[in-house]
């Protein structure tokens, strides 16, 4: 499988660098660049803008840790450390300063290729998740969680923060009864003691904004003795 990706290997052992380059190209990586020192590695990084970096910790002119820190000042590309150091403290340090994986020498080039592909898969999943807009649909209503906006029949309804919180909870549990206690706990983040009319007041104000006739609600219903529910056609029940 071909991967339209660029990889930069910063490794001072030429044999290892060539072996990795050969294997990665065979594994479908489009371009593989190499550098043998920290200075050359940073120059190459700026020049080629790779999608991933394989970074040796022990370099002739410095440590890979410092190279990682420099890269992290401008980029979030995956960085996989290569090292003969096997101590846990070294691994933890590499991950703590911005590394995404830590591969100890000697290693199998196939394993390195596998870990690289795993990083790319993870990045793809994150991009997909970011592209998916969290919009809740219920009958005439749509709630955009990213923008925290509610629309009814395409028209924006201006809501205050607590009203948005109530509406989001009811939309996520459409056609289900939500108790006053649960509303108070989820929206206000406080324990409900049973004597506060706060929820009731906010429900009334919310009805004034979302109902055609607030005195005769069709959507935001009171279920006597149990709580409230958002009644929508075709929603979950």
TORKOL-4160 file (C-alpha; in steps of 0.2 Angstrom, whole numbers, padded with zeros to 4 digits, m for minus):
237
<pt num="1" X="0000" Y="0000" Z="0000"/>
<pt num="2" X="0007" Y="0017" Z="m0005"/>
<pt num="3" X="0007" Y="0031" Z="0008"/>
<pt num="4" X="0009" Y="0048" Z="0001"/>
<pt num="5" X="0020" Y="0053" Z="0016"/>
<pt num="6" X="0037" Y="0060" Z="0019"/>
<pt num="7" X="0048" Y="0054" Z="0033"/>
<pt num="8" X="0064" Y="0061" Z="0040"/>
<pt num="9" X="0077" Y="0050" Z="0048"/>
<pt num="10" X="0090" Y="0059" Z="0059"/>
<pt num="11" X="0102" Y="0045" Z="0063"/>
<pt num="12" X="0121" Y="0046" Z="0063"/>
<pt num="13" X="0124" Y="0027" Z="0060"/>
<pt num="14" X="0124" Y="0027" Z="0041"/>
<pt num="15" X="0120" Y="0008" Z="0040"/>
<pt num="16" X="0105" Y="0010" Z="0051"/>
<pt num="17" X="0099" Y="0025" Z="0041"/>
<pt num="18" X="0101" Y="0016" Z="0024"/>
<pt num="19" X="0092" Y="0000" Z="0030"/>
<pt num="20" X="0077" Y="0010" Z="0037"/>
<pt num="21" X="0076" Y="0020" Z="0021"/>
<pt num="22" X="0076" Y="0005" Z="0010"/>
<pt num="23" X="0063" Y="m0004" Z="0021"/>
<pt num="24" X="0051" Y="0011" Z="0022"/>
<pt num="25" X="0052" Y="0014" Z="0003"/>
<pt num="26" X="0047" Y="m0004" Z="0001"/>
<pt num="27" X="0033" Y="m0002" Z="0013"/>
<pt num="28" X="0026" Y="0012" Z="0002"/>
<pt num="29" X="0032" Y="0028" Z="0010"/>
<pt num="30" X="0033" Y="0040" Z="m0004"/>
<pt num="31" X="0049" Y="0049" Z="0001"/>
<pt num="32" X="0062" Y="0046" Z="0015"/>
<pt num="33" X="0075" Y="0059" Z="0019"/>
<pt num="34" X="0091" Y="0056" Z="0030"/>
<pt num="35" X="0102" Y="0067" Z="0041"/>
<pt num="36" X="0117" Y="0062" Z="0051"/>
<pt num="37" X="0118" Y="0076" Z="0064"/>
<pt num="38" X="0107" Y="0087" Z="0074"/>
<pt num="39" X="0111" Y="0103" Z="0064"/>
<pt num="40" X="0108" Y="0094" Z="0048"/>
<pt num="41" X="0092" Y="0086" Z="0054"/>
<pt num="42" X="0084" Y="0103" Z="0059"/>
<pt num="43" X="0089" Y="0110" Z="0042"/>
<pt num="44" X="0081" Y="0095" Z="0033"/>
<pt num="45" X="0066" Y="0097" Z="0044"/>
<pt num="46" X="0063" Y="0115" Z="0039"/>
<pt num="47" X="0067" Y="0111" Z="0021"/>
<pt num="48" X="0056" Y="0096" Z="0017"/>
<pt num="49" X="0043" Y="0098" Z="0030"/>
<pt num="50" X="0041" Y="0079" Z="0034"/>
<pt num="51" X="0025" Y="0070" Z="0040"/>
<pt num="52" X="0035" Y="0060" Z="0053"/>
<pt num="53" X="0052" Y="0060" Z="0061"/>
<pt num="54" X="0063" Y="0045" Z="0066"/>
<pt num="55" X="0075" Y="0053" Z="0078"/>
<pt num="56" X="0091" Y="0045" Z="0086"/>
<pt num="57" X="0094" Y="0051" Z="0104"/>
<pt num="58" X="0113" Y="0051" Z="0103"/>
<pt num="59" X="0119" Y="0062" Z="0089"/>
<pt num="60" X="0137" Y="0068" Z="0086"/>
<pt num="61" X="0133" Y="0086" Z="0089"/>
<pt num="62" X="0120" Y="0085" Z="0102"/>
<pt num="63" X="0105" Y="0075" Z="0109"/>
<pt num="64" X="0089" Y="0070" Z="0100"/>
<pt num="65" X="0080" Y="0077" Z="0115"/>
<pt num="66" X="0085" Y="0095" Z="0110"/>
<pt num="67" X="0081" Y="0092" Z="0092"/>
<pt num="68" X="0064" Y="0086" Z="0098"/>
<pt num="69" X="0061" Y="0102" Z="0108"/>
<pt num="70" X="0066" Y="0113" Z="0093"/>
<pt num="71" X="0054" Y="0104" Z="0082"/>
<pt num="72" X="0040" Y="0105" Z="0094"/>
<pt num="73" X="0042" Y="0124" Z="0094"/>
<pt num="74" X="0034" Y="0124" Z="0077"/>
<pt num="75" X="0026" Y="0107" Z="0073"/>
<pt num="76" X="0016" Y="0093" Z="0080"/>
<pt num="77" X="0022" Y="0080" Z="0068"/>
<pt num="78" X="0024" Y="0063" Z="0075"/>
<pt num="79" X="0042" Y="0060" Z="0082"/>
<pt num="80" X="0048" Y="0042" Z="0085"/>
<pt num="81" X="0064" Y="0041" Z="0096"/>
<pt num="82" X="0077" Y="0028" Z="0091"/>
<pt num="83" X="0089" Y="0024" Z="0105"/>
<pt num="84" X="0101" Y="0011" Z="0113"/>
<pt num="85" X="0095" Y="0017" Z="0130"/>
<pt num="86" X="0083" Y="0005" Z="0137"/>
<pt num="87" X="0081" Y="0013" Z="0154"/>
<pt num="88" X="0063" Y="0017" Z="0158"/>
<pt num="89" X="0068" Y="0035" Z="0163"/>
<pt num="90" X="0075" Y="0038" Z="0146"/>
<pt num="91" X="0059" Y="0032" Z="0138"/>
<pt num="92" X="0048" Y="0043" Z="0150"/>
<pt num="93" X="0059" Y="0058" Z="0146"/>
<pt num="94" X="0058" Y="0056" Z="0127"/>
<pt num="95" X="0039" Y="0055" Z="0128"/>
<pt num="96" X="0038" Y="0069" Z="0141"/>
<pt num="97" X="0047" Y="0081" Z="0130"/>
<pt num="98" X="0035" Y="0078" Z="0115"/>
<pt num="99" X="0040" Y="0061" Z="0107"/>
<pt num="100" X="0026" Y="0050" Z="0101"/>
<pt num="101" X="0035" Y="0033" Z="0103"/>
<pt num="102" X="0051" Y="0026" Z="0109"/>
<pt num="103" X="0060" Y="0012" Z="0099"/>
<pt num="104" X="0075" Y="0003" Z="0107"/>
<pt num="105" X="0090" Y="m0003" Z="0098"/>
<pt num="106" X="0092" Y="m0016" Z="0091"/>
<pt num="107" X="0075" Y="m0016" Z="0082"/>
<pt num="108" X="0067" Y="m0024" Z="0067"/>
<pt num="109" X="0065" Y="m0012" Z="0053"/>
<pt num="110" X="0048" Y="m0020" Z="0050"/>
<pt num="111" X="0043" Y="m0016" Z="0068"/>
<pt num="112" X="0048" Y="0002" Z="0064"/>
<pt num="113" X="0037" Y="0003" Z="0048"/>
<pt num="114" X="0023" Y="m0005" Z="0058"/>
<pt num="115" X="0024" Y="0009" Z="0072"/>
<pt num="116" X="0025" Y="0022" Z="0059"/>
<pt num="117" X="0009" Y="0016" Z="0050"/>
<pt num="118" X="0001" Y="0015" Z="0067"/>
<pt num="119" X="0005" Y="0034" Z="0070"/>
<pt num="120" X="m0002" Y="0038" Z="0053"/>
<pt num="121" X="m0018" Y="0029" Z="0056"/>
<pt num="122" X="m0020" Y="0037" Z="0073"/>
<pt num="123" X="m0018" Y="0054" Z="0064"/>
<pt num="124" X="m0031" Y="0050" Z="0051"/>
<pt num="125" X="m0043" Y="0045" Z="0065"/>
<pt num="126" X="m0040" Y="0062" Z="0074"/>
<pt num="127" X="m0043" Y="0071" Z="0057"/>
<pt num="128" X="m0059" Y="0062" Z="0054"/>
<pt num="129" X="m0066" Y="0066" Z="0071"/>
<pt num="130" X="m0061" Y="0084" Z="0069"/>
<pt num="131" X="m0071" Y="0085" Z="0053"/>
<pt num="132" X="m0087" Y="0077" Z="0060"/>
<pt num="133" X="m0097" Y="0091" Z="0067"/>
<pt num="134" X="m0106" Y="0086" Z="0083"/>
<pt num="135" X="m0124" Y="0091" Z="0077"/>
<pt num="136" X="m0139" Y="0084" Z="0087"/>
<pt num="137" X="m0155" Y="0083" Z="0076"/>
<pt num="138" X="m0172" Y="0081" Z="0084"/>
<pt num="139" X="m0187" Y="0085" Z="0074"/>
<pt num="140" X="m0187" Y="0104" Z="0070"/>
<pt num="141" X="m0172" Y="0107" Z="0081"/>
<pt num="142" X="m0153" Y="0106" Z="0078"/>
<pt num="143" X="m0140" Y="0108" Z="0091"/>
<pt num="144" X="m0122" Y="0112" Z="0086"/>
<pt num="145" X="m0111" Y="0107" Z="0100"/>
<pt num="146" X="m0095" Y="0114" Z="0093"/>
<pt num="147" X="m0103" Y="0132" Z="0091"/>
<pt num="148" X="m0116" Y="0129" Z="0105"/>
<pt num="149" X="m0130" Y="0135" Z="0094"/>
<pt num="150" X="m0148" Y="0129" Z="0093"/>
<pt num="151" X="m0159" Y="0132" Z="0078"/>
<pt num="152" X="m0177" Y="0128" Z="0075"/>
<pt num="153" X="m0182" Y="0126" Z="0057"/>
<pt num="154" X="m0166" Y="0133" Z="0052"/>
<pt num="155" X="m0168" Y="0149" Z="0063"/>
<pt num="156" X="m0156" Y="0153" Z="0076"/>
<pt num="157" X="m0163" Y="0154" Z="0094"/>
<pt num="158" X="m0153" Y="0164" Z="0106"/>
<pt num="159" X="m0151" Y="0155" Z="0122"/>
<pt num="160" X="m0141" Y="0159" Z="0138"/>
<pt num="161" X="m0128" Y="0147" Z="0145"/>
<pt num="162" X="m0140" Y="0137" Z="0157"/>
<pt num="163" X="m0153" Y="0136" Z="0144"/>
<pt num="164" X="m0141" Y="0129" Z="0132"/>
<pt num="165" X="m0136" Y="0116" Z="0145"/>
<pt num="166" X="m0154" Y="0111" Z="0148"/>
<pt num="167" X="m0158" Y="0110" Z="0129"/>
<pt num="168" X="m0142" Y="0100" Z="0125"/>
<pt num="169" X="m0146" Y="0087" Z="0139"/>
<pt num="170" X="m0164" Y="0085" Z="0133"/>
<pt num="171" X="m0159" Y="0084" Z="0115"/>
<pt num="172" X="m0147" Y="0070" Z="0120"/>
<pt num="173" X="m0161" Y="0061" Z="0128"/>
<pt num="174" X="m0175" Y="0066" Z="0117"/>
<pt num="175" X="m0192" Y="0058" Z="0121"/>
<pt num="176" X="m0185" Y="0053" Z="0138"/>
<pt num="177" X="m0190" Y="0059" Z="0155"/>
<pt num="178" X="m0176" Y="0069" Z="0164"/>
<pt num="179" X="m0179" Y="0072" Z="0182"/>
<pt num="180" X="m0177" Y="0089" Z="0190"/>
<pt num="181" X="m0163" Y="0082" Z="0200"/>
<pt num="182" X="m0153" Y="0076" Z="0185"/>
<pt num="183" X="m0156" Y="0092" Z="0176"/>
<pt num="184" X="m0149" Y="0102" Z="0191"/>
<pt num="185" X="m0134" Y="0090" Z="0193"/>
<pt num="186" X="m0129" Y="0090" Z="0175"/>
<pt num="187" X="m0132" Y="0108" Z="0171"/>
<pt num="188" X="m0128" Y="0117" Z="0187"/>
<pt num="189" X="m0116" Y="0104" Z="0194"/>
<pt num="190" X="m0123" Y="0105" Z="0211"/>
<pt num="191" X="m0133" Y="0093" Z="0222"/>
<pt num="192" X="m0152" Y="0096" Z="0221"/>
<pt num="193" X="m0161" Y="0098" Z="0238"/>
<pt num="194" X="m0179" Y="0099" Z="0231"/>
<pt num="195" X="m0183" Y="0116" Z="0237"/>
<pt num="196" X="m0176" Y="0127" Z="0223"/>
<pt num="197" X="m0187" Y="0133" Z="0209"/>
<pt num="198" X="m0171" Y="0137" Z="0198"/>
<pt num="199" X="m0175" Y="0123" Z="0186"/>
<pt num="200" X="m0193" Y="0128" Z="0184"/>
<pt num="201" X="m0189" Y="0146" Z="0180"/>
<pt num="202" X="m0176" Y="0141" Z="0167"/>
<pt num="203" X="m0189" Y="0129" Z="0159"/>
<pt num="204" X="m0202" Y="0142" Z="0158"/>
<pt num="205" X="m0189" Y="0154" Z="0150"/>
<pt num="206" X="m0184" Y="0141" Z="0138"/>
<pt num="207" X="m0202" Y="0137" Z="0133"/>
<pt num="208" X="m0204" Y="0156" Z="0129"/>
<pt num="209" X="m0190" Y="0154" Z="0116"/>
<pt num="210" X="m0193" Y="0137" Z="0108"/>
<pt num="211" X="m0212" Y="0135" Z="0109"/>
<pt num="212" X="m0225" Y="0143" Z="0097"/>
<pt num="213" X="m0237" Y="0144" Z="0111"/>
<pt num="214" X="m0227" Y="0144" Z="0128"/>
<pt num="215" X="m0243" Y="0142" Z="0138"/>
<pt num="216" X="m0247" Y="0126" Z="0128"/>
<pt num="217" X="m0230" Y="0118" Z="0125"/>
<pt num="218" X="m0228" Y="0105" Z="0111"/>
<pt num="219" X="m0210" Y="0101" Z="0114"/>
<pt num="220" X="m0204" Y="0104" Z="0131"/>
<pt num="221" X="m0216" Y="0095" Z="0142"/>
<pt num="222" X="m0218" Y="0093" Z="0160"/>
<pt num="223" X="m0221" Y="0075" Z="0166"/>
<pt num="224" X="m0230" Y="0077" Z="0183"/>
<pt num="225" X="m0220" Y="0070" Z="0197"/>
<pt num="226" X="m0206" Y="0064" Z="0186"/>
<pt num="227" X="m0198" Y="0078" Z="0177"/>
<pt num="228" X="m0197" Y="0085" Z="0159"/>
<pt num="229" X="m0194" Y="0078" Z="0142"/>
<pt num="230" X="m0192" Y="0085" Z="0125"/>
<pt num="231" X="m0205" Y="0077" Z="0114"/>
<pt num="232" X="m0200" Y="0076" Z="0095"/>
<pt num="233" X="m0207" Y="0065" Z="0081"/>
<pt num="234" X="m0195" Y="0052" Z="0075"/>
<pt num="235" X="m0183" Y="0054" Z="0090"/>
<pt num="236" X="m0177" Y="0041" Z="0101"/>
<pt num="237" X="m0189" Y="0034" Z="0114"/>
